[in-house]
Amino acid sequence: MVDKSKKPEDAKHPSETTCYAVDIGDYVLATKYFDGSPMDHFAVGFCAGYFENYASGIRYDIINSTGKPFRGNGFRRAEKITVDEGTRLLKLFSKIGGKPGKSLWWHLARLRGIINPYDSCEYSDKKA
């Protein structure tokens, strides 16, 4: 059912009603797609802003420590991380980046202790 009491001029722009996952300046893990495949573009950096993409919704602008963007078309998913998590992810990227395997979000959950760190032999940040 359509609410006829609302007029077009009362409608808010999507950017006025959108809830963003991270704030500008947050240190984040960002992935090109929502699934976080290590075969797609991903980055650890700082959120510099947001923009709306008509086809895929909100995109996050992620920059490195010198202000250089990692990807011109932004990232679809970003989550705030700690400096320790960022350091550990960067070490892990050389092992998992560009190879089929578990999602980057799975690896982040594992670093946070949400997933048992010894449930698989394919991950060895620590020796069992």
URSULRA-V36964 format. One record per residue. N is the residue number from 1. OMEGA is omega in radians with two decimals (999 if undefined). Layout:
<<N | OMEGA> <N | OMEGA>>
This chain:
<<1 | -3.11> <2 | 3.08> <3 | -3.07> <4 | 3.13> <5 | 3.14> <6 | 3.13> <7 | 3.13> <8 | -3.12> <9 | 3.09> <10 | -3.09> <11 | 3.12> <12 | 3.03> <13 | -3.11> <14 | -3.12> <15 | 3.11> <16 | -3.10> <17 | -3.08> <18 | 3.06> <19 | -3.11> <20 | -3.10> <21 | -3.12> <22 | 3.10> <23 | 3.07> <24 | -3.12> <25 | 3.13> <26 | 3.03> <27 | -2.94> <28 | 2.82> <29 | -3.14> <30 | 3.13> <31 | -3.12> <32 | 3.13> <33 | -3.09> <34 | -3.06> <35 | 3.08> <36 | 3.13> <37 | 3.11> <38 | 3.11> <39 | 3.12> <40 | -3.11> <41 | 3.08> <42 | -3.10> <43 | 2.93> <44 | -3.09> <45 | -3.07> <46 | 3.10> <47 | -3.13> <48 | -3.13> <49 | -3.09> <50 | 2.93> <51 | -3.12> <52 | 3.07> <53 | -3.06> <54 | -3.05> <55 | -3.00> <56 | 3.09> <57 | -3.06> <58 | 3.01> <59 | -3.14> <60 | 3.02> <61 | -3.12> <62 | -3.11> <63 | 3.05> <64 | -3.07> <65 | 3.09> <66 | 3.11> <67 | 3.14> <68 | 3.13> <69 | 3.09> <70 | -3.04> <71 | -3.07> <72 | -3.08> <73 | 3.06> <74 | -3.13> <75 | -3.11> <76 | -3.09> <77 | 3.10> <78 | 3.10> <79 | 3.13> <80 | 3.11> <81 | 3.07> <82 | 3.09> <83 | 3.11> <84 | 3.11> <85 | 3.12> <86 | 3.12> <87 | 3.14> <88 | 3.09> <89 | -3.14> <90 | 3.08> <91 | -3.11> <92 | -3.07> <93 | -3.12> <94 | 3.13> <95 | -3.01> <96 | -3.07> <97 | 3.09> <98 | -3.12> <99 | 3.08> <100 | 3.13> <101 | -3.10> <102 | 3.13> <103 | 3.04> <104 | 3.12> <105 | 3.05> <106 | 3.13> <107 | 3.11> <108 | 3.11> <109 | 3.13> <110 | 3.09> <111 | -3.13> <112 | 3.12> <113 | 3.13> <114 | 3.09> <115 | -3.13> <116 | -3.09> <117 | -3.10> <118 | -3.10> <119 | -3.13> <120 | -3.13> <121 | -3.09> <122 | -3.12> <123 | -3.13> <124 | 3.00> <125 | 3.11> <126 | 3.08> <127 | 3.12> <128 | 999>>
